[in-house]
Structure formats: structure tokens, C-alpha cells
Amino acid sequence: MDVARARGARAEIRHSIVRMRSFITSCVVLTVKCSFSLVSQVSGSSERPRISVYRSNQHVYVQVIDDENQKTLAALGTMSPKVKEVIGSEEWKSKTVDAAEQVGKMLGAMCVEQGITSAVFDRGGFLYHGRVKAVADGARAAGVAM
């Protein structure tokens, strides 16, 4: 009797593991679908390019993209030497909201130099909060309307 119960318990554990794997897979698929649906809604032109943000656990990367001509007009991140000169070379300083705001300001200055005064902000599936919001605020402070 105990052997049959143990076999049934093992089968139940296997079944719950399979259910958990499918749940995790569906969550990842939903995240990817959400980011793709945002890209289909937001597109940039030569007059009003798209500012795309990618936020990793340690760094923030920003690009100004002209989707009509499929060209990157400007790119900047917390790994670039220009930004490291301003925020400092310590690793923890690149993870802060202040560093993200500095990236936004420097990217906004690059855009204004190129004659770009208005842009579309693409948050790339990330919540508009924290470092993503700081990038947008920094670009606005530099003179780019969004």
C-alpha cells in the first residue's frame, strides 16, 4: 500500500513540475508579446524619430531610431566613456536613476545638435518608472519634446 501511494505522489510531483514549466514559459511569451505590440504601436520618422530605451539590471542603453530609413541616428548608454566621465567609473553608479537621467540629458543634447527637437518615446516594454522615466525626463530637460 505504501509503495502505491509513493508512486502516486511521485506522479503528482512530476505533473506539478510540468504545469509550472508551462506557466513560466507562458509568462515569458506574454512579456515578449507585450514588447512586440508596443513596437507595432510606436514608430519613428525622420522628422520625429523614436527614442528606444533598454534597461538591464546594471545599465541603461538608449537609441534614437529613424524607422522609415531604418537608421540609428544616435546611441548612448551608461557604459560609454562620455557618460562614465560624468557619473564616475564605479560600478554601482551606473545603476542609479541619476545616471539614467544623465544619459537622457546627454542624448537630448546629441539630438538637439543634429536638429531633432521632437521625438516619440519607446519604453520597450518596461514600466514608465524609475530609470526609464529618468531617461525621458533628462531628454526633455535637454530640449527634446516628447
N, C-alpha and C positions, 0 to 999 in steps of 0.2 A: 504494500500500500504506500509506503514512504517513497519508494522508487518511482512510482507512477506520479505521485504528487511533485517530486523533484523535477521529473521530465516536463510536467505541465508548467511548472514555474519557469524553467529554462525557456520553454517555447514562448511564454508570456513576455519574458525579458527580451528575447530576440524580436518579437513583434513590436514592442515599445521602442526598441532601438531603430527599427526600420521606420516607424512613424516619426520619430524625432529627426532622422536624417531627411525625410521628405519635407518636414516642416522647415528645417534650416535651409534646404535648397529652395523652397518656395519663397522664403524671406529674401534670399539673395536675388532671386529672379525678380521679385517685386521692386527691390531697390534699383536694379538695372533698368527695369521698365520705366520707373518714375523719372530717372535721369534722361532716358531717351525721349520721353514725352515732353520734358522741358525743352530739349534741344529742338524738337519739332515746332514748339510754340515761339521760341526766341531765335531770331536770325538777324545778322547784321548786314549793313550795306556799306558802300563806300562813303556815303555822307554820314551814316550813323552806325559805326561798327559795333561789334559785340565784345564786351569785356567779360571774359570767362575766368572763373576762379576755381582752382583745385586746392583743397585743404587736406594735407596729410596730418598725421599725429604730431609731426615736428616742424613742418614748413608750410608755407603758403606760396602758390605759384599763380601768376596772373598773366593772361594774354589778351591782346587786342586783335580781334579777328575780323577780316572782311570776308563774309560768307559768299558774296556774289563772285568775287575773283579768287576765292579760296587762298587767301594770303594772310599770314600773320604780320601785322603792322608793328607790334611792339610786344615784348615779353620781359617779365621780371619776376623774381622770387626772392625768398629770404636767403637762398644760397648764393646769390650773385654778389660779387665783390663790392659793387657800389652800395648795396644795402648793408652789407656787413661793416663797411666803414662807418656808417651812421649808427647802427644799432649795437655794434660790438661783436666781437668774434666768439664770445662764449656761446656754448650750445643752447643753454636754456633761454637766452634772449631771443632766439628766432621763433620760439613757441608762443610769444606773448601777443596780446591784442595791439600793444603799441608798435610792435614790429610789423604787424599786418597793416596798421594804419600808415606807417611809414612807406610800405610797399605801394599802397594806394596813392599816396601823395607823389611818390617818385614816378609812378606810371602815369598819373594825371599830368605831371609836368612834361613827360615824354610825349603825351598825346597833344598837349597844347603847342609844343614845339613843332609837331607835324601838322598842325592846323585842325585837329579834331577837337571840337568843343561840345559835342553831344554824342552819347553812346547808349547802347542797350546793355543792361547788367544781366549776366547769366550766372546764377549762383551754383549751377552744376549739380543740382540735386541736394545740396547741403542746405541746412536751415539758415535763414537770414538772421543770424545771431552771432555774437562774438567776433571771431576773426574775419568771417565773411562780411559782416556788416561794417567792420572797421576798414576793410579794403574799399568798400563803396563810399564810406564817409571821407576817406582820405582822397579818393579821386574827385569827389565833389568839392572838397576844400581846395584842390589844385585848379579847379575851373572847368571840370567836365560835367556837363548836365546829364542827368540820368532820369 
